[in-house]
Amino acid sequence: MFQVTAATLAEYLDFDRARRSDLVSLHALLRKTAPDLRRHFHKGTLAGEPGMRMKMIGYGKFHYAVKSRKTIEWPIIGVALQKSYISVYVAVTKARAPIVPNYAGQLGELRMGRNNFRADPRS
């Protein structure tokens, strides 16, 4: 199983040197389109807690309540290294619906879900 072992944003950016330039390019795009979302290192949720355990680069933060009524902090946009691609998680809605499906076929996606897409940065 592929697992990023970084503990800081700098380590995350350097974790896979072959894709570092892709992360830097994606950062430039996000800075241009969402300049108010501050970049940070999201360490994932602890085992036994709700939420995703993967580490990622986060842009902005928000809190939401899960079924257990616990409040979870999550990036508004998350960028995660996977074994063979980069996933982008988008927690943005319009009229209470995720916006990602509105851009199907326009994101260079290999696969798309309700709030995420997996991109091949070379496409």
MODELLER restraints for C-alpha pairs under 7 A, 6 or more apart:
rsr = mdl.restraints
at = mdl.atoms
rsr.add(forms.Gaussian(group=physical.xy_distance, feature=features.Distance(at['CA:2:A'], at['CA:82:A']), mean=6.78, stdev=0.5))
rsr.add(forms.Gaussian(group=physical.xy_distance, feature=features.Distance(at['CA:2:A'], at['CA:83:A']), mean=5.51, stdev=0.5))
rsr.add(forms.Gaussian(group=physical.xy_distance, feature=features.Distance(at['CA:4:A'], at['CA:55:A']), mean=6.78, stdev=0.5))
rsr.add(forms.Gaussian(group=physical.xy_distance, feature=features.Distance(at['CA:6:A'], at['CA:12:A']), mean=5.06, stdev=0.5))
rsr.add(forms.Gaussian(group=physical.xy_distance, feature=features.Distance(at['CA:6:A'], at['CA:15:A']), mean=6.74, stdev=0.5))
rsr.add(forms.Gaussian(group=physical.xy_distance, feature=features.Distance(at['CA:8:A'], at['CA:41:A']), mean=6.14, stdev=0.5))
rsr.add(forms.Gaussian(group=physical.xy_distance, feature=features.Distance(at['CA:9:A'], at['CA:40:A']), mean=6.68, stdev=0.5))
rsr.add(forms.Gaussian(group=physical.xy_distance, feature=features.Distance(at['CA:9:A'], at['CA:41:A']), mean=4.89, stdev=0.5))
rsr.add(forms.Gaussian(group=physical.xy_distance, feature=features.Distance(at['CA:13:A'], at['CA:20:A']), mean=5.80, stdev=0.5))
rsr.add(forms.Gaussian(group=physical.xy_distance, feature=features.Distance(at['CA:14:A'], at['CA:20:A']), mean=6.33, stdev=0.5))
rsr.add(forms.Gaussian(group=physical.xy_distance, feature=features.Distance(at['CA:22:A'], at['CA:121:A']), mean=6.30, stdev=0.5))
rsr.add(forms.Gaussian(group=physical.xy_distance, feature=features.Distance(at['CA:37:A'], at['CA:59:A']), mean=5.12, stdev=0.5))
rsr.add(forms.Gaussian(group=physical.xy_distance, feature=features.Distance(at['CA:37:A'], at['CA:60:A']), mean=4.35, stdev=0.5))
rsr.add(forms.Gaussian(group=physical.xy_distance, feature=features.Distance(at['CA:38:A'], at['CA:59:A']), mean=5.24, stdev=0.5))
rsr.add(forms.Gaussian(group=physical.xy_distance, feature=features.Distance(at['CA:38:A'], at['CA:60:A']), mean=5.08, stdev=0.5))
rsr.add(forms.Gaussian(group=physical.xy_distance, feature=features.Distance(at['CA:39:A'], at['CA:57:A']), mean=6.88, stdev=0.5))
rsr.add(forms.Gaussian(group=physical.xy_distance, feature=features.Distance(at['CA:39:A'], at['CA:58:A']), mean=5.57, stdev=0.5))
rsr.add(forms.Gaussian(group=physical.xy_distance, feature=features.Distance(at['CA:39:A'], at['CA:59:A']), mean=4.46, stdev=0.5))
rsr.add(forms.Gaussian(group=physical.xy_distance, feature=features.Distance(at['CA:39:A'], at['CA:60:A']), mean=6.51, stdev=0.5))
rsr.add(forms.Gaussian(group=physical.xy_distance, feature=features.Distance(at['CA:40:A'], at['CA:57:A']), mean=5.91, stdev=0.5))
rsr.add(forms.Gaussian(group=physical.xy_distance, feature=features.Distance(at['CA:40:A'], at['CA:58:A']), mean=5.10, stdev=0.5))
rsr.add(forms.Gaussian(group=physical.xy_distance, feature=features.Distance(at['CA:40:A'], at['CA:59:A']), mean=6.30, stdev=0.5))
rsr.add(forms.Gaussian(group=physical.xy_distance, feature=features.Distance(at['CA:41:A'], at['CA:56:A']), mean=6.25, stdev=0.5))
rsr.add(forms.Gaussian(group=physical.xy_distance, feature=features.Distance(at['CA:41:A'], at['CA:57:A']), mean=4.95, stdev=0.5))
rsr.add(forms.Gaussian(group=physical.xy_distance, feature=features.Distance(at['CA:41:A'], at['CA:58:A']), mean=5.86, stdev=0.5))
rsr.add(forms.Gaussian(group=physical.xy_distance, feature=features.Distance(at['CA:42:A'], at['CA:55:A']), mean=5.62, stdev=0.5))
rsr.add(forms.Gaussian(group=physical.xy_distance, feature=features.Distance(at['CA:42:A'], at['CA:56:A']), mean=5.24, stdev=0.5))
rsr.add(forms.Gaussian(group=physical.xy_distance, feature=features.Distance(at['CA:42:A'], at['CA:57:A']), mean=5.80, stdev=0.5))
rsr.add(forms.Gaussian(group=physical.xy_distance, feature=features.Distance(at['CA:42:A'], at['CA:58:A']), mean=5.68, stdev=0.5))
rsr.add(forms.Gaussian(group=physical.xy_distance, feature=features.Distance(at['CA:43:A'], at['CA:55:A']), mean=4.61, stdev=0.5))
rsr.add(forms.Gaussian(group=physical.xy_distance, feature=features.Distance(at['CA:43:A'], at['CA:56:A']), mean=6.70, stdev=0.5))
rsr.add(forms.Gaussian(group=physical.xy_distance, feature=features.Distance(at['CA:44:A'], at['CA:52:A']), mean=5.98, stdev=0.5))
rsr.add(forms.Gaussian(group=physical.xy_distance, feature=features.Distance(at['CA:44:A'], at['CA:53:A']), mean=4.30, stdev=0.5))
rsr.add(forms.Gaussian(group=physical.xy_distance, feature=features.Distance(at['CA:44:A'], at['CA:54:A']), mean=4.95, stdev=0.5))
rsr.add(forms.Gaussian(group=physical.xy_distance, feature=features.Distance(at['CA:44:A'], at['CA:55:A']), mean=4.91, stdev=0.5))
rsr.add(forms.Gaussian(group=physical.xy_distance, feature=features.Distance(at['CA:45:A'], at['CA:51:A']), mean=5.84, stdev=0.5))
rsr.add(forms.Gaussian(group=physical.xy_distance, feature=features.Distance(at['CA:45:A'], at['CA:52:A']), mean=5.89, stdev=0.5))
rsr.add(forms.Gaussian(group=physical.xy_distance, feature=features.Distance(at['CA:45:A'], at['CA:53:A']), mean=4.72, stdev=0.5))
rsr.add(forms.Gaussian(group=physical.xy_distance, feature=features.Distance(at['CA:46:A'], at['CA:53:A']), mean=6.45, stdev=0.5))
rsr.add(forms.Gaussian(group=physical.xy_distance, feature=features.Distance(at['CA:55:A'], at['CA:80:A']), mean=6.94, stdev=0.5))
rsr.add(forms.Gaussian(group=physical.xy_distance, feature=features.Distance(at['CA:56:A'], at['CA:78:A']), mean=6.22, stdev=0.5))
rsr.add(forms.Gaussian(group=physical.xy_distance, feature=features.Distance(at['CA:56:A'], at['CA:79:A']), mean=5.57, stdev=0.5))
rsr.add(forms.Gaussian(group=physical.xy_distance, feature=features.Distance(at['CA:56:A'], at['CA:80:A']), mean=4.61, stdev=0.5))
rsr.add(forms.Gaussian(group=physical.xy_distance, feature=features.Distance(at['CA:57:A'], at['CA:78:A']), mean=5.61, stdev=0.5))
rsr.add(forms.Gaussian(group=physical.xy_distance, feature=features.Distance(at['CA:57:A'], at['CA:79:A']), mean=5.08, stdev=0.5))
rsr.add(forms.Gaussian(group=physical.xy_distance, feature=features.Distance(at['CA:57:A'], at['CA:80:A']), mean=6.44, stdev=0.5))
rsr.add(forms.Gaussian(group=physical.xy_distance, feature=features.Distance(at['CA:58:A'], at['CA:75:A']), mean=4.88, stdev=0.5))
rsr.add(forms.Gaussian(group=physical.xy_distance, feature=features.Distance(at['CA:58:A'], at['CA:77:A']), mean=5.86, stdev=0.5))
rsr.add(forms.Gaussian(group=physical.xy_distance, feature=features.Distance(at['CA:58:A'], at['CA:78:A']), mean=4.51, stdev=0.5))
rsr.add(forms.Gaussian(group=physical.xy_distance, feature=features.Distance(at['CA:58:A'], at['CA:79:A']), mean=6.45, stdev=0.5))
rsr.add(forms.Gaussian(group=physical.xy_distance, feature=features.Distance(at['CA:59:A'], at['CA:75:A']), mean=5.61, stdev=0.5))
rsr.add(forms.Gaussian(group=physical.xy_distance, feature=features.Distance(at['CA:59:A'], at['CA:76:A']), mean=5.89, stdev=0.5))
rsr.add(forms.Gaussian(group=physical.xy_distance, feature=features.Distance(at['CA:59:A'], at['CA:77:A']), mean=5.06, stdev=0.5))
rsr.add(forms.Gaussian(group=physical.xy_distance, feature=features.Distance(at['CA:59:A'], at['CA:78:A']), mean=6.22, stdev=0.5))
rsr.add(forms.Gaussian(group=physical.xy_distance, feature=features.Distance(at['CA:60:A'], at['CA:75:A']), mean=5.44, stdev=0.5))
rsr.add(forms.Gaussian(group=physical.xy_distance, feature=features.Distance(at['CA:60:A'], at['CA:76:A']), mean=5.22, stdev=0.5))
rsr.add(forms.Gaussian(group=physical.xy_distance, feature=features.Distance(at['CA:60:A'], at['CA:77:A']), mean=6.84, stdev=0.5))
rsr.add(forms.Gaussian(group=physical.xy_distance, feature=features.Distance(at['CA:61:A'], at['CA:73:A']), mean=6.54, stdev=0.5))
rsr.add(forms.Gaussian(group=physical.xy_distance, feature=features.Distance(at['CA:61:A'], at['CA:74:A']), mean=5.55, stdev=0.5))
rsr.add(forms.Gaussian(group=physical.xy_distance, feature=features.Distance(at['CA:61:A'], at['CA:75:A']), mean=4.43, stdev=0.5))
rsr.add(forms.Gaussian(group=physical.xy_distance, feature=features.Distance(at['CA:61:A'], at['CA:76:A']), mean=5.38, stdev=0.5))
rsr.add(forms.Gaussian(group=physical.xy_distance, feature=features.Distance(at['CA:62:A'], at['CA:73:A']), mean=5.69, stdev=0.5))
rsr.add(forms.Gaussian(group=physical.xy_distance, feature=features.Distance(at['CA:62:A'], at['CA:74:A']), mean=5.60, stdev=0.5))
rsr.add(forms.Gaussian(group=physical.xy_distance, feature=features.Distance(at['CA:62:A'], at['CA:75:A']), mean=6.35, stdev=0.5))
rsr.add(forms.Gaussian(group=physical.xy_distance, feature=features.Distance(at['CA:62:A'], at['CA:76:A']), mean=6.36, stdev=0.5))
rsr.add(forms.Gaussian(group=physical.xy_distance, feature=features.Distance(at['CA:63:A'], at['CA:71:A']), mean=6.13, stdev=0.5))
rsr.add(forms.Gaussian(group=physical.xy_distance, feature=features.Distance(at['CA:63:A'], at['CA:72:A']), mean=5.36, stdev=0.5))
rsr.add(forms.Gaussian(group=physical.xy_distance, feature=features.Distance(at['CA:63:A'], at['CA:73:A']), mean=4.54, stdev=0.5))
rsr.add(forms.Gaussian(group=physical.xy_distance, feature=features.Distance(at['CA:63:A'], at['CA:74:A']), mean=6.26, stdev=0.5))
rsr.add(forms.Gaussian(group=physical.xy_distance, feature=features.Distance(at['CA:64:A'], at['CA:71:A']), mean=5.40, stdev=0.5))
rsr.add(forms.Gaussian(group=physical.xy_distance, feature=features.Distance(at['CA:64:A'], at['CA:72:A']), mean=5.44, stdev=0.5))
rsr.add(forms.Gaussian(group=physical.xy_distance, feature=features.Distance(at['CA:64:A'], at['CA:73:A']), mean=6.78, stdev=0.5))
rsr.add(forms.Gaussian(group=physical.xy_distance, feature=features.Distance(at['CA:65:A'], at['CA:71:A']), mean=4.44, stdev=0.5))
rsr.add(forms.Gaussian(group=physical.xy_distance, feature=features.Distance(at['CA:65:A'], at['CA:72:A']), mean=6.27, stdev=0.5))
rsr.add(forms.Gaussian(group=physical.xy_distance, feature=features.Distance(at['CA:76:A'], at['CA:90:A']), mean=6.14, stdev=0.5))
rsr.add(forms.Gaussian(group=physical.xy_distance, feature=features.Distance(at['CA:76:A'], at['CA:91:A']), mean=5.01, stdev=0.5))
rsr.add(forms.Gaussian(group=physical.xy_distance, feature=features.Distance(at['CA:76:A'], at['CA:92:A']), mean=6.77, stdev=0.5))
rsr.add(forms.Gaussian(group=physical.xy_distance, feature=features.Distance(at['CA:77:A'], at['CA:89:A']), mean=5.50, stdev=0.5))
rsr.add(forms.Gaussian(group=physical.xy_distance, feature=features.Distance(at['CA:77:A'], at['CA:90:A']), mean=4.65, stdev=0.5))
rsr.add(forms.Gaussian(group=physical.xy_distance, feature=features.Distance(at['CA:77:A'], at['CA:91:A']), mean=6.14, stdev=0.5))
rsr.add(forms.Gaussian(group=physical.xy_distance, feature=features.Distance(at['CA:78:A'], at['CA:88:A']), mean=5.62, stdev=0.5))
rsr.add(forms.Gaussian(group=physical.xy_distance, feature=features.Distance(at['CA:78:A'], at['CA:89:A']), mean=4.83, stdev=0.5))
rsr.add(forms.Gaussian(group=physical.xy_distance, feature=features.Distance(at['CA:78:A'], at['CA:90:A']), mean=6.60, stdev=0.5))
rsr.add(forms.Gaussian(group=physical.xy_distance, feature=features.Distance(at['CA:79:A'], at['CA:86:A']), mean=6.93, stdev=0.5))
rsr.add(forms.Gaussian(group=physical.xy_distance, feature=features.Distance(at['CA:79:A'], at['CA:87:A']), mean=5.80, stdev=0.5))
rsr.add(forms.Gaussian(group=physical.xy_distance, feature=features.Distance(at['CA:79:A'], at['CA:88:A']), mean=4.66, stdev=0.5))
rsr.add(forms.Gaussian(group=physical.xy_distance, feature=features.Distance(at['CA:79:A'], at['CA:89:A']), mean=6.42, stdev=0.5))
rsr.add(forms.Gaussian(group=physical.xy_distance, feature=features.Distance(at['CA:80:A'], at['CA:86:A']), mean=5.66, stdev=0.5))
rsr.add(forms.Gaussian(group=physical.xy_distance, feature=features.Distance(at['CA:80:A'], at['CA:87:A']), mean=5.09, stdev=0.5))
rsr.add(forms.Gaussian(group=physical.xy_distance, feature=features.Distance(at['CA:80:A'], at['CA:88:A']), mean=6.43, stdev=0.5))
rsr.add(forms.Gaussian(group=physical.xy_distance, feature=features.Distance(at['CA:81:A'], at['CA:87:A']), mean=6.44, stdev=0.5))
rsr.add(forms.Gaussian(group=physical.xy_distance, feature=features.Distance(at['CA:85:A'], at['CA:118:A']), mean=6.45, stdev=0.5))
rsr.add(forms.Gaussian(group=physical.xy_distance, feature=features.Distance(at['CA:85:A'], at['CA:119:A']), mean=6.04, stdev=0.5))
rsr.add(forms.Gaussian(group=physical.xy_distance, feature=features.Distance(at['CA:85:A'], at['CA:120:A']), mean=5.71, stdev=0.5))
rsr.add(forms.Gaussian(group=physical.xy_distance, feature=features.Distance(at['CA:86:A'], at['CA:118:A']), mean=5.70, stdev=0.5))
rsr.add(forms.Gaussian(group=physical.xy_distance, feature=features.Distance(at['CA:86:A'], at['CA:119:A']), mean=5.53, stdev=0.5))
rsr.add(forms.Gaussian(group=physical.xy_distance, feature=features.Distance(at['CA:86:A'], at['CA:120:A']), mean=6.83, stdev=0.5))
rsr.add(forms.Gaussian(group=physical.xy_distance, feature=features.Distance(at['CA:87:A'], at['CA:116:A']), mean=6.87, stdev=0.5))
rsr.add(forms.Gaussian(group=physical.xy_distance, feature=features.Distance(at['CA:87:A'], at['CA:117:A']), mean=5.75, stdev=0.5))
rsr.add(forms.Gaussian(group=physical.xy_distance, feature=features.Distance(at['CA:87:A'], at['CA:118:A']), mean=4.28, stdev=0.5))
rsr.add(forms.Gaussian(group=physical.xy_distance, feature=features.Distance(at['CA:87:A'], at['CA:119:A']), mean=6.19, stdev=0.5))
rsr.add(forms.Gaussian(group=physical.xy_distance, feature=features.Distance(at['CA:88:A'], at['CA:116:A']), mean=5.45, stdev=0.5))
rsr.add(forms.Gaussian(group=physical.xy_distance, feature=features.Distance(at['CA:88:A'], at['CA:117:A']), mean=5.50, stdev=0.5))
rsr.add(forms.Gaussian(group=physical.xy_distance, feature=features.Distance(at['CA:88:A'], at['CA:118:A']), mean=6.28, stdev=0.5))
rsr.add(forms.Gaussian(group=physical.xy_distance, feature=features.Distance(at['CA:89:A'], at['CA:115:A']), mean=5.84, stdev=0.5))
rsr.add(forms.Gaussian(group=physical.xy_distance, feature=features.Distance(at['CA:89:A'], at['CA:116:A']), mean=4.29, stdev=0.5))
rsr.add(forms.Gaussian(group=physical.xy_distance, feature=features.Distance(at['CA:89:A'], at['CA:117:A']), mean=6.78, stdev=0.5))
rsr.add(forms.Gaussian(group=physical.xy_distance, feature=features.Distance(at['CA:90:A'], at['CA:115:A']), mean=5.30, stdev=0.5))
rsr.add(forms.Gaussian(group=physical.xy_distance, feature=features.Distance(at['CA:90:A'], at['CA:116:A']), mean=5.82, stdev=0.5))
rsr.add(forms.Gaussian(group=physical.xy_distance, feature=features.Distance(at['CA:91:A'], at['CA:115:A']), mean=6.31, stdev=0.5))
rsr.add(forms.Gaussian(group=physical.xy_distance, feature=features.Distance(at['CA:92:A'], at['CA:98:A']), mean=6.03, stdev=0.5))
rsr.add(forms.Gaussian(group=physical.xy_distance, feature=features.Distance(at['CA:92:A'], at['CA:99:A']), mean=6.24, stdev=0.5))
rsr.add(forms.Gaussian(group=physical.xy_distance, feature=features.Distance(at['CA:93:A'], at['CA:99:A']), mean=5.31, stdev=0.5))
rsr.add(forms.Gaussian(group=physical.xy_distance, feature=features.Distance(at['CA:98:A'], at['CA:114:A']), mean=6.20, stdev=0.5))
rsr.add(forms.Gaussian(group=physical.xy_distance, feature=features.Distance(at['CA:98:A'], at['CA:115:A']), mean=5.87, stdev=0.5))
rsr.add(forms.Gaussian(group=physical.xy_distance, feature=features.Distance(at['CA:100:A'], at['CA:114:A']), mean=6.39, stdev=0.5))
rsr.add(forms.Gaussian(group=physical.xy_distance, feature=features.Distance(at['CA:100:A'], at['CA:115:A']), mean=5.59, stdev=0.5))
rsr.add(forms.Gaussian(group=physical.xy_distance, feature=features.Distance(at['CA:100:A'], at['CA:116:A']), mean=6.60, stdev=0.5))
rsr.add(forms.Gaussian(group=physical.xy_distance, feature=features.Distance(at['CA:101:A'], at['CA:114:A']), mean=6.34, stdev=0.5))
rsr.add(forms.Gaussian(group=physical.xy_distance, feature=features.Distance(at['CA:108:A'], at['CA:119:A']), mean=5.72, stdev=0.5))
rsr.add(forms.Gaussian(group=physical.xy_distance, feature=features.Distance(at['CA:108:A'], at['CA:120:A']), mean=6.53, stdev=0.5))
rsr.add(forms.Gaussian(group=physical.xy_distance, feature=features.Distance(at['CA:108:A'], at['CA:123:A']), mean=5.78, stdev=0.5))
rsr.add(forms.Gaussian(group=physical.xy_distance, feature=features.Distance(at['CA:109:A'], at['CA:117:A']), mean=5.82, stdev=0.5))
rsr.add(forms.Gaussian(group=physical.xy_distance, feature=features.Distance(at['CA:109:A'], at['CA:118:A']), mean=5.33, stdev=0.5))
rsr.add(forms.Gaussian(group=physical.xy_distance, feature=features.Distance(at['CA:109:A'], at['CA:119:A']), mean=4.42, stdev=0.5))
rsr.add(forms.Gaussian(group=physical.xy_distance, feature=features.Distance(at['CA:109:A'], at['CA:120:A']), mean=6.63, stdev=0.5))
rsr.add(forms.Gaussian(group=physical.xy_distance, feature=features.Distance(at['CA:110:A'], at['CA:118:A']), mean=5.47, stdev=0.5))
rsr.add(forms.Gaussian(group=physical.xy_distance, feature=features.Distance(at['CA:110:A'], at['CA:119:A']), mean=5.52, stdev=0.5))
rsr.add(forms.Gaussian(group=physical.xy_distance, feature=features.Distance(at['CA:110:A'], at['CA:120:A']), mean=6.61, stdev=0.5))
rsr.add(forms.Gaussian(group=physical.xy_distance, feature=features.Distance(at['CA:111:A'], at['CA:117:A']), mean=5.70, stdev=0.5))
rsr.add(forms.Gaussian(group=physical.xy_distance, feature=features.Distance(at['CA:111:A'], at['CA:118:A']), mean=5.35, stdev=0.5))
rsr.add(forms.Gaussian(group=physical.xy_distance, feature=features.Distance(at['CA:112:A'], at['CA:118:A']), mean=6.39, stdev=0.5))
